Amino acid sequence: MNPTIKRLTAFFQSAAEYRLASWWFLKILALIYFAAFLSLTGQITGLVGAEGILPLDTMLEDASQRLGGNAWFYLPTLFWLNSGNSALTAATWLGCAFSTALFFGIMPRLSLIALFILYLSLAKAGQIFLNFQWDYLLLEAGFLAIFLVGGPSRLIVFMFHWLLFRLRFMSGIGKLASGDPTWSNLTALNYYFETQPLPHVGSWYAHQLPGWLLQTGTALTLFSELIVPFFIFLPRGWRVTAAALTIGMQLLIIATSNHNFINLLTIALCLFLLDDDCLKGILRFRQERIYRKPDSQPHWTKTLLSATGAILILTSSMPLLFNMLTGIEPDWLTVQLSDRIRSFGLGNAYHIFQTMQTERIELIIEGSRDGKTWHSYALPWQPGAPDRKPAFIVPHQPRLDWMMWFVPTQQPPGIYVFDRLINRLAHGSTEVSALFATDPFGGNPPIYLRVLAYKYRFTTSAEQAESGNWWHREYLGLFPRIAPRTP
């Protein structure tokens, strides 16, 4: 047999040495899927329901008018069948049900297919609110996981490696390509803990660390994203080192940041850097039941479908990586093909925190019936009162709280979403007011609304000990009559 053909054929053979890693990955993925769907159950109608901030039916109607019969291809979602609030809510709870089934090994392949379709449908329905890198990552990891049932092939293990490599390396390249001086002068962590979208109490403690240690942490971040990812494709010892360093970084991020489920999913992806012998040594308990059935060669349909999926992912992701490395734009046809593939949640680009904010601006929405007495709409996880202790909420993703972080730039799409939010509050949308921790008007809209802008910073240790406050805030004025935040 031709050596090239022999190597290609080996790609489709069973990767029996990653069977334990696959088993554990599916268990963790089920928990992550469950957390993602559960997080949406109380939010989805307020975000995109009939009376939500960005109503789904309006988007679908506009897409249908612009794209005609091809609209479903550009917006692949089950909600073309029914875009009502009951359908949106049912999808989130169905996701929880299938996640539970996957965790307990009930119809795993069917559960994984259903989970991918449901999350893709919600991601498209959620518009800007579900257009984040952790959503892309969950979709692509969930798609690849479908082919783990019955045992992984070498091709699928490679595709998990490729996904982890892109997530880490593209994030590092994005930081350098952005030209942000805080990365080049290693001061990013001097600001990050204080200015990230949703800090928790660990962020406050990390912010108190000495400057030299924060600079060391910034350098370690760049090393872990620019150098360590190449270890993924090297022999076993290097892969284990990559797993250890990447997992260590993710645990540090969890200890200092509220980044929903993305760090947990990144840790899960590292399992494919550890073969079964390595995992057995780490876990140190019996796993015989995972090996009840001997590995066999994958069925030809599974082989064909996994190869097709791999080609689509590579076709979409490689031009994106090439563009990030060289700045050369792909040709029109490549861009169009990549866009269509990515519309199905595959082959995405990743560039987490490529720029760093150096100040934190918070917006407080207030309403009044008489123009004299004002009451605040408080978001559940916004810093708010200076003495409010920043809460740890991993793996929950409060979508509106997160989106509010973008609004002070006064740039689209954040400012458009904010205008829609104010409009819904003015019209008394109970779905939208339910996204807030408190609705001071009990569902009856106020006559007047205003938005106050404050500059926030963490208190020092001495200030916190004296006042009990975690934050110090300075009033800037009425929004948007303030200078936009940059970046």
C-alpha positions in Angstrom: 0.0 0.0 0.0 1.2 3.5 -0.8 2.6 5.1 2.3 0.5 8.2 1.9 -2.7 6.1 1.6 -1.6 4.0 4.6 -1.2 7.2 6.7 -4.6 8.5 5.7 -6.2 5.1 6.4 -4.7 5.1 9.9 -6.6 8.3 10.6 -9.9 6.4 10.4 -8.8 3.6 12.7 -10.0 3.3 16.3 -8.0 5.3 18.8 -8.4 2.8 21.6 -5.9 4.5 23.8 -8.3 7.5 24.2 -11.4 5.5 25.1 -11.2 6.5 28.8 -10.6 10.2 27.8 -13.6 10.1 25.6 -15.8 8.6 28.3 -14.8 11.3 30.8 -15.2 14.0 28.1 -18.8 13.0 27.4 -19.6 13.1 31.1 -18.2 16.5 31.6 -19.7 17.7 28.3 -23.1 16.6 29.5 -22.7 18.7 32.7 -21.5 21.7 30.7 -24.5 21.4 28.3 -26.8 21.1 31.3 -25.3 24.3 32.8 -25.6 26.2 29.5 -29.2 25.2 28.9 -30.2 25.8 32.5 -28.7 29.2 32.5 -30.9 30.2 29.5 -34.2 28.9 31.0 -34.9 32.1 32.9 -33.4 34.5 30.3 -34.3 33.5 26.8 -37.8 35.1 26.7 -36.5 38.3 28.1 -33.7 38.4 25.6 -35.5 37.4 22.4 -39.1 36.5 23.3 -42.1 38.2 21.9 -41.7 41.1 24.3 -38.0 40.7 24.7 -35.1 43.0 23.9 -34.5 41.6 20.4 -37.7 39.7 19.4 -36.9 36.5 17.5 -40.0 36.7 15.3 -38.8 40.1 14.0 -35.4 38.8 13.1 -36.9 35.7 11.3 -39.4 37.9 9.4 -36.6 40.2 8.3 -34.4 37.3 7.2 -37.2 35.7 5.3 -37.9 39.0 3.4 -34.2 39.4 2.6 -33.2 35.9 1.8 -36.4 34.2 0.8 -36.3 30.4 0.8 -32.6 30.3 1.6 -33.1 32.0 4.9 -33.0 28.7 6.9 -29.6 28.0 5.4 -28.2 31.3 6.7 -30.0 31.0 10.0 -30.2 27.3 10.8 -32.7 27.1 13.7 -35.7 25.0 14.7 -37.5 28.2 15.5 -38.5 28.7 11.9 -41.2 26.2 12.9 -42.4 28.1 16.0 -40.7 31.2 17.4 -43.1 31.7 20.4 -42.1 32.0 24.0 -43.3 28.5 24.7 -41.0 27.1 22.0 -38.0 29.0 23.3 -38.5 27.9 26.8 -39.2 24.3 25.8 -35.9 24.2 23.9 -34.0 25.2 27.0 -35.7 22.5 29.2 -35.3 19.9 26.4 -31.6 20.7 26.4 -31.5 20.0 30.2 -33.3 16.7 29.6 -31.0 15.5 26.9 -28.0 16.6 28.9 -29.2 14.4 31.8 -29.7 11.5 29.4 -26.2 11.9 28.0 -24.7 12.0 31.5 -26.3 8.7 32.4 -25.5 7.1 29.0 -29.1 7.0 27.8 -29.2 7.0 23.9 -25.9 8.9 23.9 -25.6 9.5 20.1 -29.3 10.7 19.8 -28.8 12.9 22.9 -25.6 14.5 21.4 -27.3 15.1 18.1 -30.3 16.7 19.8 -28.1 18.8 22.1 -26.2 20.1 19.1 -29.3 21.0 17.1 -31.0 22.6 20.2 -28.0 24.7 21.1 -27.4 25.8 17.5 -31.1 26.8 17.3 -30.9 28.8 20.5 -27.6 30.4 19.5 -29.1 31.6 16.2 -32.3 32.7 18.0 -30.3 34.5 20.7 -28.6 36.8 18.2 -25.9 39.0 19.8 -26.7 37.6 23.2 -25.5 34.1 22.2 -22.8 35.2 19.7 -19.8 34.6 22.0 -16.8 32.4 21.7 -17.9 30.0 24.4 -21.1 29.4 22.4 -19.0 28.6 19.3 -16.7 26.4 21.3 -19.6 24.4 22.8 -21.1 23.9 19.4 -17.9 22.6 17.8 -17.0 20.4 20.7 -20.6 19.1 20.8 -20.5 18.3 17.1 -17.2 16.4 17.4 -18.5 14.6 20.4 -21.2 12.9 18.3 -18.4 10.8 16.8 -17.1 9.7 20.2 -20.0 7.3 20.8 -18.7 3.7 20.3 -15.1 4.8 20.7 -13.0 7.6 19.1 -11.2 7.4 15.8 -7.7 8.9 15.4 -9.3 11.6 13.1 -11.7 12.7 15.8 -8.9 12.9 18.4 -6.9 15.0 16.0 -9.9 17.3 15.4 -10.2 17.8 19.2 -6.5 18.6 19.2 -7.0 21.1 16.4 -9.9 22.7 18.2 -7.9 23.1 21.4 -4.9 24.5 19.4 -7.0 27.1 17.7 -8.7 28.2 20.9 -5.4 28.8 22.6 -3.1 29.9 19.8 -5.5 32.2 18.1 -6.2 33.9 21.4 -2.5 34.6 21.7 -2.1 35.8 18.2 -5.2 38.0 18.6 -3.5 39.7 21.6 -0.4 40.5 19.6 -2.2 41.5 16.4 -4.5 43.9 18.3 -1.6 46.2 19.1 -2.9 46.7 22.6 0.1 48.1 24.6 -1.0 46.3 27.8 0.0 43.0 26.3 3.3 44.2 24.8 4.4 45.9 28.0 3.0 43.0 30.2 0.6 45.2 32.2 -2.7 43.6 31.0 -3.3 41.9 34.4 -2.8 45.2 36.2 -6.3 46.1 34.7 -7.9 42.7 33.8 -9.2 41.7 37.3 -10.9 45.0 37.8 -12.2 45.7 34.3 -13.4 42.2 33.2 -17.1 41.9 32.5 -18.2 40.1 35.8 -15.5 40.0 38.5 -16.0 37.9 41.6 -14.4 38.2 45.0 -11.3 36.3 43.8 -10.8 39.1 41.3 -10.5 41.6 44.1 -7.8 39.6 45.8 -5.9 39.0 42.6 -5.9 42.8 41.9 -4.1 43.4 45.2 -1.1 41.3 44.1 2.2 43.2 43.5 2.9 44.6 40.1 5.8 42.3 39.3 3.7 39.2 40.0 0.9 40.6 37.7 3.5 41.2 35.0 4.8 37.7 35.4 1.2 36.4 35.1 0.8 38.3 31.9 3.9 36.8 30.4 2.8 33.3 31.5 -0.6 34.0 29.8 1.2 34.8 26.5 3.5 31.8 26.9 0.6 29.5 27.5 -1.2 30.7 24.4 1.6 31.3 21.9 4.1 28.5 22.7 2.3 25.7 24.7 -0.3 25.0 22.0 2.4 23.6 19.7 3.1 20.9 22.4 -0.3 19.4 21.4 1.2 17.9 18.2 4.4 16.7 19.8 5.1 13.3 21.5 3.4 12.1 24.7 5.5 13.9 27.2 5.0 17.3 25.5 1.2 16.7 25.3 1.0 15.9 29.0 3.0 19.1 29.7 0.5 21.1 27.5 -2.4 19.6 29.4 -0.9 20.4 32.8 0.0 24.0 31.9 -3.4 24.6 30.2 -5.4 23.1 33.0 -3.4 25.1 35.5 -4.1 28.4 33.6 -7.8 27.6 33.4 -8.0 26.9 37.2 -6.3 30.2 37.8 -8.9 32.0 35.6 -11.8 30.3 37.4 -10.3 31.4 40.7 -10.2 35.0 39.5 -13.0 35.4 36.9 -16.6 34.6 36.1 -16.3 33.3 32.6 -19.3 30.9 32.5 -18.4 27.4 31.3 -15.6 28.2 28.8 -12.7 27.3 31.2 -14.4 24.1 32.2 -14.8 23.1 28.6 -11.2 24.0 27.9 -10.1 21.7 30.7 -12.3 19.0 29.3 -10.7 19.3 25.9 -7.3 18.7 27.6 -8.4 15.2 28.3 -7.5 14.3 24.7 -3.9 15.2 25.4 -3.9 12.3 28.0 -4.0 8.7 26.9 -5.8 6.1 29.0 -2.7 4.9 30.7 -2.0 8.4 31.9 -5.6 9.0 33.0 -5.6 5.7 34.9 -2.5 6.8 36.8 -4.2 10.1 37.7 -7.6 8.9 38.5 -6.5 5.7 40.4 -9.8 3.9 40.4 -11.3 1.0 38.4 -12.8 1.7 35.0 -13.5 -1.8 33.8 -17.1 -1.1 32.8 -15.9 1.4 30.2 -14.2 -1.4 28.4 -17.0 -4.0 28.4 -17.1 -4.0 24.6 -13.9 -4.3 22.7 -13.0 -1.6 20.2 -13.9 -2.3 16.6 -13.4 -0.4 13.4 -15.9 2.4 12.9 -18.8 1.8 10.6 -18.4 3.3 7.2 -21.2 5.8 7.7 -19.6 7.1 10.9 -16.3 7.3 9.0 -17.8 9.2 6.1 -19.7 11.6 8.3 -16.7 12.3 10.6 -14.5 12.9 7.5 -17.0 15.3 6.0 -17.2 17.2 9.3 -13.5 17.4 9.6 -13.2 18.7 6.0 -15.8 21.4 6.8 -14.1 22.5 10.0 -10.6 22.6 8.4 -12.0 24.4 5.3 -13.5 27.1 7.5 -10.8 27.4 10.2 -7.6 27.3 8.3 -8.2 30.5 6.2 -9.2 32.3 9.5 -5.9 31.2 11.1 -3.9 32.2 8.0 -5.6 35.6 8.0 -4.7 36.2 11.7 -1.1 35.2 11.1 -0.5 37.1 7.8 -3.2 39.8 7.6 -3.9 38.5 4.1 -7.7 38.4 3.4 -8.9 35.1 1.7 -10.6 35.4 -1.6 -14.3 36.1 -1.8 -15.3 32.5 -2.4 -13.3 31.2 0.5 -14.9 33.9 2.8 -18.4 33.0 1.7 -17.7 29.2 2.2 -16.2 29.8 5.6 -19.1 32.0 6.6 -21.7 29.4 5.6 -19.8 26.6 7.5 -19.5 28.8 10.6 -23.2 29.6 10.5 -23.6 26.0 11.5 -21.3 26.4 14.5 -18.2 24.8 13.0 -14.6 26.1 12.2 -14.8 29.3 14.2 -12.1 31.8 15.1 -11.1 32.4 18.7 -9.5 35.6 20.2 -10.3 35.9 23.8 -9.5 39.2 25.5 -7.4 40.5 22.6 -7.7 44.0 23.9 -7.7 45.1 27.6 -9.9 47.8 29.1 -8.0 50.2 31.5 -11.1 51.6 33.2 -14.5 50.3 34.3 -17.6 52.2 33.6 -20.9 51.0 34.9 -24.4 52.2 33.9 -27.2 52.4 36.4 -30.8 52.6 35.0 -33.2 54.5 37.1 -36.9 55.2 36.7 -39.3 57.7 38.2 -43.0 58.5 38.2 -42.7 62.2 39.2 -39.2 63.2 38.0 -38.1 63.7 41.5 -37.9 60.3 43.3 -35.8 57.8 41.4 -35.5 54.0 41.8 -32.8 51.7 40.3 -33.2 48.7 38.1 -30.5 46.5 39.5 -29.0 43.7 37.4 -28.4 40.5 39.4 -24.6 40.4 39.0 -23.6 44.0 38.2 -21.3 45.5 40.8 -24.0 48.0 41.9 -23.6 49.2 45.5 -19.9 49.7 46.5 -20.3 47.4 49.5 -21.8 44.5 47.4 -19.4 41.6 47.5 -18.6 40.4 43.9 -20.3 37.0 43.6 -18.9 33.7 42.1 -21.4 32.4 39.5 -19.5 29.9 37.3 -20.8 28.3 35.1 -23.8 30.6 34.9 -23.9 33.1 32.0 -26.1 36.1 32.7 -26.4 37.4 29.2 -27.7 40.9 29.8 -25.3 41.6 32.6 -22.5 40.6 30.2 -23.8 42.7 27.3 -24.0 45.8 29.5 -20.1 45.7 29.7 -20.0 46.7 26.0 -22.4 49.6 26.1 -20.0 52.3 27.5 -18.1 52.2 24.2 -21.2 53.7 22.6 -20.6 51.5 19.6 -22.8 49.0 17.9 -24.1 46.4 18.5 -24.0 47.2 22.3 -25.5 50.6 22.0 -28.3 49.3 19.8 -29.1 46.6 22.3 -29.1 49.1 25.1 -31.5 51.4 23.2 -33.9 48.4 22.8 -33.5 47.6 26.5 -34.6 51.1 27.5 -37.5 51.0 25.0 -38.7 47.7 26.5 -38.5 49.1 30.1 -40.4 52.2 29.0 -43.2 50.0 27.6 -43.3 47.9 30.7 -42.2 44.5 29.3 -42.4 42.1 32.2 -40.2 39.6 30.3 -37.4 42.2 30.2 -37.9 43.5 33.7 -37.6 39.9 34.9 -33.9 39.9 33.8 -33.2 42.4 36.6 -32.8 41.5 40.2 -35.4 44.1 41.2 -38.2 45.8 39.3 -39.0 48.8 41.4 -42.2 49.5 39.6 -43.8 46.1 39.8 -44.4 45.7 36.1 -46.0 49.1 35.7 -43.6 51.2 33.7 -42.2 54.5 35.0 -42.9 57.8 33.3 -39.3 58.8 33.2 -36.1 56.9 32.7 -32.5 58.0 33.0 -29.1 56.3 33.0 -26.3 57.3 35.4 -22.7 56.5 34.5 -20.1 55.7 37.2 -16.4 54.9 37.0 -15.6 52.0 39.3 -12.3 50.7 40.7 -11.5 48.1 43.3 -10.8 49.4 46.7 -7.3 48.8 48.2 -6.9 46.4 51.1 -6.7 49.4 53.5 -9.9 51.0 52.0 -11.8 47.7 52.2 -10.7 47.1 55.8 -11.9 50.6 56.8 -15.1 50.9 54.9 -16.1 47.4 54.1 -16.5 48.4 50.4 -15.2 46.3 47.6 -15.6 49.1 45.1 -15.0 52.8 44.9 -17.1 54.6 42.4 -17.1 58.1 41.0 -20.1 59.7 39.3 -19.4 60.7 35.7 -22.7 62.1 34.5 -25.8 61.1 32.5 -25.3 58.5 29.8 -24.6 58.9 26.9 -23.4 62.4 27.7 -20.0 61.1 28.7 -16.9 60.3 26.8 -17.1 56.8 25.3 -14.9 54.1 26.9 -11.9 53.0 24.8 -11.3 50.3 23.8 
